[in-house]
Amino acid sequence: MNLLILGGTRFLGRHLAQLALEAGHQVTLLHRGRSNALLFPQAEHLIADRDQPSALAAALHSVDTSWDAAIDTSAYFPRQVRQVAELLGDRVGQYQLVSSISVYAGFDTLATDENAPRVALNEADATTITGATYGGLKALCEDATFEGFGERCLVARPGLLVGPHDPTGRFTWWAERFARADADAEADAGADADADADDAEVLAPGDPLGPVQCIDARDAAAWLLHQADACTGGACNLTGPELPLTMGEFLATAQRTLAPASRLCWVDEAFLLQQGVAPWSELPVWLPAASSGMHRIDISRALATGLQCRPLAQTFADTAAWAARQGDQPTLPPATPPRPPVGLSREREAALRAAWLAR
Protein backbone atom coordinates (compact mmCIF):
# COMPACT_ATOMS: atom_id res chain seq x y z
CA MET A 1 0.00 0.00 0.00
CA ASN A 2 0.91 3.64 -0.39
CA LEU A 3 0.18 5.25 2.98
CA LEU A 4 0.02 8.80 4.29
CA ILE A 5 0.41 9.13 8.05
CA LEU A 6 -0.39 12.49 9.62
CA GLY A 7 1.97 12.42 12.56
CA GLY A 8 4.16 9.39 12.40
CA THR A 9 7.09 10.25 14.66
CA ARG A 10 5.56 10.01 18.15
CA PHE A 11 4.07 7.01 19.98
CA LEU A 12 1.15 5.51 17.99
CA GLY A 13 2.22 7.24 14.76
CA ARG A 14 5.78 6.09 15.27
CA HIS A 15 4.67 2.48 15.67
CA LEU A 16 2.41 2.82 12.63
CA ALA A 17 5.26 4.09 10.48
CA GLN A 18 7.67 1.43 11.67
CA LEU A 19 5.24 -1.45 11.11
CA ALA A 20 4.22 -0.12 7.70
CA LEU A 21 7.82 0.22 6.54
CA GLU A 22 8.74 -3.22 7.89
CA ALA A 23 5.81 -4.65 5.91
CA GLY A 24 7.15 -3.10 2.71
CA HIS A 25 4.55 -0.36 2.32
CA GLN A 26 5.39 3.00 0.80
CA VAL A 27 5.05 5.62 3.53
CA THR A 28 4.69 9.40 3.53
CA LEU A 29 4.84 11.16 6.91
CA LEU A 30 3.35 14.61 7.36
CA HIS A 31 4.56 16.23 10.58
CA ARG A 32 6.01 19.42 12.03
CA GLY A 33 9.58 18.17 12.20
CA ARG A 34 9.78 18.83 15.94
CA SER A 35 9.72 15.31 17.41
CA ASN A 36 12.13 12.57 16.30
CA ALA A 37 12.48 14.26 12.91
CA LEU A 38 15.38 12.01 11.87
CA LEU A 39 13.38 8.81 12.22
CA PHE A 40 12.54 6.70 9.17
CA PRO A 41 14.81 8.16 6.48
CA GLN A 42 13.38 5.60 4.04
CA ALA A 43 9.97 7.32 4.25
CA GLU A 44 9.02 10.55 2.48
CA HIS A 45 8.70 13.43 4.94
CA LEU A 46 6.40 16.40 4.39
CA ILE A 47 7.14 19.09 6.98
CA ALA A 48 4.24 21.37 7.83
CA ASP A 49 2.23 22.62 10.80
CA ARG A 50 -1.35 21.66 10.10
CA ASP A 51 -2.51 24.73 12.04
CA GLN A 52 -1.04 26.81 9.21
CA PRO A 53 -3.40 26.05 6.29
CA SER A 54 -1.16 27.49 3.60
CA ALA A 55 1.84 25.45 4.77
CA LEU A 56 -0.31 22.30 4.95
CA ALA A 57 -1.63 22.87 1.43
CA ALA A 58 1.86 23.52 0.07
CA ALA A 59 3.20 20.33 1.66
CA LEU A 60 0.45 18.11 0.28
CA HIS A 61 0.60 19.75 -3.15
CA SER A 62 4.36 19.31 -3.29
CA VAL A 63 3.97 15.61 -4.11
CA ASP A 64 2.16 14.34 -7.16
CA THR A 65 0.73 11.13 -5.80
CA SER A 66 -2.34 9.54 -4.30
CA TRP A 67 -2.56 7.26 -1.29
CA ASP A 68 -4.45 4.08 -0.61
CA ALA A 69 -5.08 5.27 2.93
CA ALA A 70 -4.39 8.26 5.16
CA ILE A 71 -4.12 7.60 8.90
CA ASP A 72 -4.56 10.75 10.97
CA THR A 73 -3.03 10.51 14.44
CA SER A 74 -2.79 14.26 15.08
CA ALA A 75 -6.25 15.78 14.54
CA TYR A 76 -7.66 17.44 17.66
CA PHE A 77 -9.88 20.14 16.15
CA PRO A 78 -12.62 19.59 13.53
CA ARG A 79 -11.19 22.36 11.34
CA GLN A 80 -8.05 20.26 10.97
CA VAL A 81 -10.09 17.34 9.62
CA ARG A 82 -12.06 19.57 7.27
CA GLN A 83 -8.84 21.07 5.88
CA VAL A 84 -7.40 17.61 5.22
CA ALA A 85 -10.64 16.45 3.56
CA GLU A 86 -10.62 19.47 1.27
CA LEU A 87 -6.95 19.08 0.36
CA LEU A 88 -6.92 15.32 -0.14
CA GLY A 89 -10.24 14.90 -1.90
CA ASP A 90 -10.00 11.91 -4.24
CA ARG A 91 -6.26 11.56 -3.69
CA VAL A 92 -6.89 9.13 -0.84
CA GLY A 93 -8.81 5.87 -0.79
CA GLN A 94 -9.56 5.47 2.90
CA TYR A 95 -9.20 8.05 5.67
CA GLN A 96 -8.70 6.89 9.26
CA LEU A 97 -9.20 9.21 12.22
CA VAL A 98 -7.62 8.22 15.51
CA SER A 99 -10.26 9.44 17.95
CA SER A 100 -10.75 8.37 21.59
CA ILE A 101 -13.19 6.63 23.93
CA SER A 102 -13.35 10.05 25.58
CA VAL A 103 -16.01 10.94 22.99
CA TYR A 104 -18.60 9.01 25.02
CA ALA A 105 -20.95 11.02 27.21
CA GLY A 106 -20.77 8.43 29.98
CA PHE A 107 -19.81 4.89 30.88
CA ASP A 108 -22.83 3.79 32.88
CA THR A 109 -23.64 0.67 30.86
CA LEU A 110 -22.08 -2.72 31.43
CA ALA A 111 -20.07 -2.37 28.22
CA THR A 112 -20.04 0.83 26.14
CA ASP A 113 -20.37 0.06 22.44
CA GLU A 114 -19.95 2.26 19.37
CA ASN A 115 -23.61 3.36 19.42
CA ALA A 116 -23.44 4.93 22.88
CA PRO A 117 -24.23 8.68 23.14
CA ARG A 118 -21.28 11.00 22.60
CA VAL A 119 -20.32 14.28 24.24
CA ALA A 120 -22.05 17.30 22.69
CA LEU A 121 -19.84 20.37 22.41
CA ASN A 122 -20.37 23.69 20.68
CA GLU A 123 -17.36 24.07 18.40
CA ALA A 124 -17.33 27.84 18.87
CA ASP A 125 -16.89 27.39 22.62
CA ALA A 126 -13.81 25.17 22.34
CA THR A 127 -10.65 26.89 21.20
CA THR A 128 -8.22 25.03 23.45
CA ILE A 129 -7.76 21.41 24.45
CA THR A 130 -8.48 20.78 28.11
CA GLY A 131 -9.78 17.86 30.11
CA ALA A 132 -13.24 19.36 29.71
CA THR A 133 -13.08 19.88 25.94
CA TYR A 134 -10.94 16.98 24.69
CA GLY A 135 -13.76 14.44 24.30
CA GLY A 136 -16.16 16.89 22.72
CA LEU A 137 -13.54 18.11 20.26
CA LYS A 138 -12.77 14.54 19.24
CA ALA A 139 -16.50 13.94 18.70
CA LEU A 140 -16.60 16.99 16.43
CA CYS A 141 -13.56 15.63 14.59
CA GLU A 142 -15.52 12.42 14.03
CA ASP A 143 -18.44 14.38 12.60
CA ALA A 144 -16.09 16.23 10.24
CA THR A 145 -14.58 12.90 9.20
CA PHE A 146 -17.90 11.39 8.18
CA GLU A 147 -18.94 14.61 6.46
CA GLY A 148 -15.69 14.87 4.52
CA PHE A 149 -15.05 11.25 3.60
CA GLY A 150 -18.40 9.47 3.89
CA GLU A 151 -18.12 5.71 3.48
CA ARG A 152 -14.39 6.00 2.84
CA CYS A 153 -13.57 6.62 6.51
CA LEU A 154 -12.81 4.64 9.64
CA VAL A 155 -13.02 6.24 13.08
CA ALA A 156 -10.94 4.36 15.64
CA ARG A 157 -11.62 5.08 19.32
CA PRO A 158 -8.64 3.91 21.35
CA GLY A 159 -8.75 3.47 25.09
CA LEU A 160 -5.56 3.69 27.13
CA LEU A 161 -2.61 3.27 24.75
CA VAL A 162 0.47 1.85 26.46
CA GLY A 163 3.93 0.53 25.71
CA PRO A 164 7.32 1.84 24.60
CA HIS A 165 7.53 5.52 23.56
CA ASP A 166 4.41 6.46 25.55
CA PRO A 167 4.70 10.20 26.29
CA THR A 168 2.05 10.15 29.05
CA GLY A 169 4.07 7.98 31.45
CA ARG A 170 0.98 6.30 32.90
CA PHE A 171 1.69 2.66 32.17
CA THR A 172 5.42 3.36 32.22
CA TRP A 173 5.14 4.51 35.84
CA TRP A 174 4.02 1.02 36.86
CA ALA A 175 6.83 -0.61 34.87
CA GLU A 176 9.40 1.65 36.52
CA ARG A 177 7.78 1.20 39.94
CA PHE A 178 8.12 -2.59 39.78
CA ALA A 179 11.65 -2.30 38.41
CA ARG A 180 12.45 -0.24 41.51
CA ALA A 181 10.73 -2.84 43.68
CA ASP A 182 12.90 -5.52 42.15
CA ALA A 183 16.06 -3.56 42.94
CA ASP A 184 14.92 -3.02 46.51
CA ALA A 185 14.01 -6.69 46.94
CA GLU A 186 17.56 -7.55 45.93
CA ALA A 187 18.85 -5.02 48.43
CA ASP A 188 16.66 -6.64 51.09
CA ALA A 189 18.31 -9.95 50.34
CA GLY A 190 21.72 -8.33 50.71
CA ALA A 191 20.75 -6.51 53.94
CA ASP A 192 21.26 -3.15 52.21
CA ALA A 193 17.63 -2.02 52.29
CA ASP A 194 16.58 1.49 53.24
CA ALA A 195 14.30 0.93 56.20
CA ASP A 196 12.61 4.30 55.73
CA ALA A 197 11.33 3.56 52.22
CA ASP A 198 10.75 -0.10 51.44
CA ASP A 199 10.31 0.04 47.68
CA ALA A 200 9.97 -3.75 47.55
CA GLU A 201 6.38 -3.28 48.78
CA VAL A 202 4.15 -1.77 46.10
CA LEU A 203 0.91 0.01 46.96
CA ALA A 204 -1.91 -1.74 45.10
CA PRO A 205 -5.03 0.44 44.80
CA GLY A 206 -8.66 -0.44 45.37
CA ASP A 207 -10.46 -3.62 44.44
CA PRO A 208 -8.32 -6.43 42.99
CA LEU A 209 -11.39 -7.49 40.99
CA GLY A 210 -11.91 -4.05 39.43
CA PRO A 211 -11.65 -4.00 35.62
CA VAL A 212 -8.67 -2.73 33.63
CA GLN A 213 -8.40 -2.11 29.90
CA CYS A 214 -5.40 -0.94 27.91
CA ILE A 215 -3.84 -1.72 24.55
CA ASP A 216 -0.24 -1.87 23.45
CA ALA A 217 0.18 0.88 20.86
CA ARG A 218 1.96 -1.61 18.60
CA ASP A 219 -1.16 -3.81 18.56
CA ALA A 220 -3.36 -0.79 17.85
CA ALA A 221 -1.03 0.18 14.99
CA ALA A 222 -1.14 -3.33 13.53
CA TRP A 223 -4.95 -3.28 13.62
CA LEU A 224 -5.10 0.14 11.92
CA LEU A 225 -2.82 -1.06 9.13
CA HIS A 226 -4.96 -4.16 8.64
CA GLN A 227 -8.09 -1.99 8.36
CA ALA A 228 -6.36 0.16 5.75
CA ASP A 229 -5.79 -2.94 3.68
CA ALA A 230 -9.37 -4.14 4.26
CA CYS A 231 -10.91 -0.67 3.73
CA THR A 232 -13.03 -1.04 6.88
CA GLY A 233 -15.51 1.78 7.51
CA GLY A 234 -17.53 3.18 10.39
CA ALA A 235 -16.57 3.61 14.04
CA CYS A 236 -14.77 1.08 16.20
CA ASN A 237 -13.63 0.95 19.81
CA LEU A 238 -9.98 0.01 20.06
CA THR A 239 -8.65 -1.23 23.37
CA GLY A 240 -7.72 -4.50 25.02
CA PRO A 241 -6.95 -7.05 26.16
CA GLU A 242 -8.93 -9.67 24.28
CA LEU A 243 -10.19 -11.26 27.53
CA PRO A 244 -11.35 -9.35 30.64
CA LEU A 245 -8.54 -8.18 32.91
CA THR A 246 -8.69 -7.17 36.58
CA MET A 247 -6.50 -4.79 38.55
CA GLY A 248 -5.26 -7.77 40.53
CA GLU A 249 -4.20 -9.57 37.36
CA PHE A 250 -2.68 -6.38 35.95
CA LEU A 251 -0.42 -5.86 38.97
CA ALA A 252 0.31 -9.57 39.40
CA THR A 253 1.54 -9.68 35.79
CA ALA A 254 3.84 -6.73 36.42
CA GLN A 255 5.06 -8.36 39.62
CA ARG A 256 5.81 -11.74 37.98
CA THR A 257 7.48 -10.08 35.00
CA LEU A 258 9.55 -7.37 36.65
CA ALA A 259 9.80 -7.99 40.40
CA PRO A 260 8.96 -11.56 41.50
CA ALA A 261 10.29 -10.96 45.01
CA SER A 262 8.27 -7.79 45.56
CA ARG A 263 5.14 -7.58 47.69
CA LEU A 264 1.75 -6.00 47.02
CA CYS A 265 0.07 -3.91 49.69
CA TRP A 266 -3.62 -3.63 48.79
CA VAL A 267 -5.12 -0.38 50.05
CA ASP A 268 -8.85 0.26 50.21
CA GLU A 269 -10.39 2.66 47.68
CA ALA A 270 -12.24 4.69 50.33
CA PHE A 271 -9.00 5.21 52.26
CA LEU A 272 -7.13 6.37 49.16
CA LEU A 273 -9.84 8.84 48.22
CA GLN A 274 -10.02 10.10 51.82
CA GLN A 275 -6.27 10.74 51.65
CA GLY A 276 -6.77 12.82 48.53
CA VAL A 277 -5.09 10.41 46.11
CA ALA A 278 -6.00 11.28 42.53
CA PRO A 279 -7.03 8.23 40.46
CA TRP A 280 -5.52 7.95 36.97
CA SER A 281 -2.82 10.55 37.65
CA GLU A 282 -1.28 9.83 41.07
CA LEU A 283 -2.12 6.14 40.69
CA PRO A 284 -2.15 5.65 36.92
CA VAL A 285 -4.56 3.22 35.24
CA TRP A 286 -6.54 2.79 38.48
CA LEU A 287 -10.12 4.09 38.59
CA PRO A 288 -12.54 3.93 41.53
CA ALA A 289 -15.60 1.72 41.20
CA ALA A 290 -17.82 4.70 40.33
CA SER A 291 -15.67 5.47 37.26
CA SER A 292 -14.68 1.94 36.29
CA GLY A 293 -17.00 1.91 33.26
CA MET A 294 -14.11 3.45 31.32
CA HIS A 295 -12.47 0.04 31.70
CA ARG A 296 -15.52 -1.83 30.38
CA ILE A 297 -15.53 -0.81 26.71
CA ASP A 298 -17.09 -3.23 24.22
CA ILE A 299 -14.36 -4.27 21.76
CA SER A 300 -16.29 -7.03 19.99
CA ARG A 301 -16.15 -5.20 16.65
CA ALA A 302 -12.38 -4.72 16.84
CA LEU A 303 -11.92 -8.39 17.68
CA ALA A 304 -14.19 -9.41 14.80
CA THR A 305 -12.09 -7.33 12.41
CA GLY A 306 -8.79 -8.86 13.43
CA LEU A 307 -7.55 -7.21 16.63
CA GLN A 308 -4.87 -9.30 18.32
CA CYS A 309 -3.29 -8.27 21.63
CA ARG A 310 0.13 -9.43 22.74
CA PRO A 311 0.56 -10.75 26.29
CA LEU A 312 0.54 -8.03 28.93
CA ALA A 313 3.79 -9.44 30.31
CA GLN A 314 5.52 -8.64 27.02
CA THR A 315 4.28 -5.05 27.13
CA PHE A 316 5.54 -4.66 30.70
CA ALA A 317 8.94 -6.14 29.84
CA ASP A 318 9.36 -4.04 26.69
CA THR A 319 8.21 -0.85 28.42
CA ALA A 320 10.58 -1.38 31.35
CA ALA A 321 13.48 -1.99 28.96
CA TRP A 322 12.63 1.12 26.93
CA ALA A 323 12.27 3.25 30.09
CA ALA A 324 15.65 2.04 31.33
CA ARG A 325 17.26 3.02 28.03
CA GLN A 326 15.64 6.44 28.27
CA GLY A 327 17.29 6.94 31.63
CA ASP A 328 20.67 6.42 29.99
CA GLN A 329 20.04 9.12 27.37
CA PRO A 330 21.11 12.76 27.75
CA THR A 331 18.32 15.14 28.71
CA LEU A 332 17.12 17.13 25.69
CA PRO A 333 14.69 20.06 25.53
CA PRO A 334 11.14 18.70 25.08
CA ALA A 335 9.67 18.93 21.58
CA THR A 336 6.24 19.60 23.07
CA PRO A 337 5.17 21.30 26.32
CA PRO A 338 5.97 19.04 29.30
CA ARG A 339 3.08 17.02 30.69
CA PRO A 340 2.09 17.07 34.37
CA PRO A 341 3.92 14.35 36.30
CA VAL A 342 2.11 11.08 36.91
CA GLY A 343 2.42 8.60 39.72
CA LEU A 344 2.97 8.81 43.45
CA SER A 345 6.33 10.01 44.65
CA ARG A 346 8.38 7.49 46.61
CA GLU A 347 7.80 9.42 49.83
CA ARG A 348 4.05 9.84 49.29
CA GLU A 349 3.57 6.15 48.58
CA ALA A 350 5.56 5.16 51.67
CA ALA A 351 3.48 7.52 53.82
CA LEU A 352 0.23 6.12 52.45
CA ARG A 353 1.31 2.54 53.09
CA ALA A 354 2.36 3.41 56.63
CA ALA A 355 -0.93 5.22 57.34
CA TRP A 356 -2.91 2.30 55.95
CA LEU A 357 -1.09 -0.26 58.05
CA ALA A 358 -1.35 1.90 61.17
CA ARG A 359 -5.08 2.64 60.91
ChimeraX attribute file (.defattr): number of C-alpha atoms within 10 A of each C-alpha:
attribute: neighborCount
match mode: 1-to-1
recipient: residues
	/A:1	15
	/A:2	17
	/A:3	24
	/A:4	25
	/A:5	25
	/A:6	22
	/A:7	24
	/A:8	29
	/A:9	25
	/A:10	20
	/A:11	21
	/A:12	25
	/A:13	23
	/A:14	23
	/A:15	21
	/A:16	28
	/A:17	28
	/A:18	19
	/A:19	16
	/A:20	19
	/A:21	16
	/A:22	9
	/A:23	11
	/A:24	10
	/A:25	14
	/A:26	17
	/A:27	24
	/A:28	22
	/A:29	24
	/A:30	24
	/A:31	23
	/A:32	17
	/A:33	17
	/A:34	13
	/A:35	15
	/A:36	12
	/A:37	15
	/A:38	10
	/A:39	15
	/A:40	17
	/A:41	8
	/A:42	10
	/A:43	15
	/A:44	14
	/A:45	22
	/A:46	20
	/A:47	18
	/A:48	19
	/A:49	16
	/A:50	22
	/A:51	12
	/A:52	10
	/A:53	16
	/A:54	11
	/A:55	14
	/A:56	22
	/A:57	17
	/A:58	14
	/A:59	18
	/A:60	17
	/A:61	12
	/A:62	10
	/A:63	11
	/A:64	7
	/A:65	10
	/A:66	16
	/A:67	20
	/A:68	17
	/A:69	24
	/A:70	26
	/A:71	25
	/A:72	22
	/A:73	20
	/A:74	20
	/A:75	20
	/A:76	22
	/A:77	23
	/A:78	18
	/A:79	17
	/A:80	17
	/A:81	26
	/A:82	18
	/A:83	17
	/A:84	22
	/A:85	20
	/A:86	12
	/A:87	16
	/A:88	20
	/A:89	12
	/A:90	12
	/A:91	15
	/A:92	19
	/A:93	19
	/A:94	25
	/A:95	31
	/A:96	28
	/A:97	26
	/A:98	23
	/A:99	29
	/A:100	22
	/A:101	26
	/A:102	22
	/A:103	23
	/A:104	22
	/A:105	14
	/A:106	16
	/A:107	21
	/A:108	13
	/A:109	12
	/A:110	10
	/A:111	15
	/A:112	21
	/A:113	20
	/A:114	20
	/A:115	9
	/A:116	14
	/A:117	13
	/A:118	18
	/A:119	18
	/A:120	15
	/A:121	17
	/A:122	10
	/A:123	14
	/A:124	6
	/A:125	8
	/A:126	15
	/A:127	10
	/A:128	12
	/A:129	14
	/A:130	10
	/A:131	9
	/A:132	11
	/A:133	21
	/A:134	19
	/A:135	24
	/A:136	25
	/A:137	28
	/A:138	28
	/A:139	25
	/A:140	23
	/A:141	25
	/A:142	28
	/A:143	16
	/A:144	20
	/A:145	24
	/A:146	21
	/A:147	14
	/A:148	20
	/A:149	22
	/A:150	15
	/A:151	15
	/A:152	18
	/A:153	26
	/A:154	27
	/A:155	25
	/A:156	25
	/A:157	22
	/A:158	22
	/A:159	21
	/A:160	21
	/A:161	22
	/A:162	25
	/A:163	29
	/A:164	23
	/A:165	18
	/A:166	19
	/A:167	13
	/A:168	18
	/A:169	22
	/A:170	23
	/A:171	25
	/A:172	25
	/A:173	22
	/A:174	22
	/A:175	29
	/A:176	19
	/A:177	23
	/A:178	28
	/A:179	24
	/A:180	19
	/A:181	24
	/A:182	22
	/A:183	17
	/A:184	23
	/A:185	23
	/A:186	17
	/A:187	16
	/A:188	17
	/A:189	10
	/A:190	9
	/A:191	9
	/A:192	11
	/A:193	17
	/A:194	11
	/A:195	8
	/A:196	9
	/A:197	15
	/A:198	19
	/A:199	27
	/A:200	25
	/A:201	21
	/A:202	22
	/A:203	19
	/A:204	21
	/A:205	25
	/A:206	21
	/A:207	18
	/A:208	17
	/A:209	11
	/A:210	20
	/A:211	22
	/A:212	24
	/A:213	23
	/A:214	21
	/A:215	23
	/A:216	25
	/A:217	26
	/A:218	24
	/A:219	23
	/A:220	26
	/A:221	22
	/A:222	19
	/A:223	22
	/A:224	23
	/A:225	22
	/A:226	15
	/A:227	20
	/A:228	23
	/A:229	13
	/A:230	11
	/A:231	18
	/A:232	20
	/A:233	19
	/A:234	14
	/A:235	21
	/A:236	24
	/A:237	23
	/A:238	31
	/A:239	30
	/A:240	31
	/A:241	20
	/A:242	17
	/A:243	8
	/A:244	12
	/A:245	19
	/A:246	16
	/A:247	21
	/A:248	19
	/A:249	17
	/A:250	18
	/A:251	19
	/A:252	19
	/A:253	18
	/A:254	23
	/A:255	25
	/A:256	13
	/A:257	19
	/A:258	23
	/A:259	23
	/A:260	16
	/A:261	17
	/A:262	23
	/A:263	19
	/A:264	15
	/A:265	14
	/A:266	16
	/A:267	18
	/A:268	14
	/A:269	19
	/A:270	11
	/A:271	16
	/A:272	18
	/A:273	13
	/A:274	8
	/A:275	11
	/A:276	10
	/A:277	17
	/A:278	17
	/A:279	18
	/A:280	14
	/A:281	18
	/A:282	19
	/A:283	22
	/A:284	20
	/A:285	21
	/A:286	24
	/A:287	24
	/A:288	19
	/A:289	12
	/A:290	9
	/A:291	13
	/A:292	17
	/A:293	20
	/A:294	22
	/A:295	25
	/A:296	22
	/A:297	24
	/A:298	18
	/A:299	22
	/A:300	15
	/A:301	15
	/A:302	21
	/A:303	18
	/A:304	9
	/A:305	14
	/A:306	13
	/A:307	23
	/A:308	17
	/A:309	22
	/A:310	14
	/A:311	12
	/A:312	21
	/A:313	17
	/A:314	15
	/A:315	24
	/A:316	27
	/A:317	18
	/A:318	15
	/A:319	24
	/A:320	26
	/A:321	15
	/A:322	17
	/A:323	20
	/A:324	14
	/A:325	10
	/A:326	12
	/A:327	9
	/A:328	8
	/A:329	8
	/A:330	7
	/A:331	8
	/A:332	6
	/A:333	8
	/A:334	10
	/A:335	10
	/A:336	8
	/A:337	7
	/A:338	10
	/A:339	10
	/A:340	8
	/A:341	13
	/A:342	18
	/A:343	22
	/A:344	19
	/A:345	11
	/A:346	12
	/A:347	11
	/A:348	13
	/A:349	21
	/A:350	19
	/A:351	14
	/A:352	18
	/A:353	18
	/A:354	12
	/A:355	12
	/A:356	15
	/A:357	10
	/A:358	7
	/A:359	6
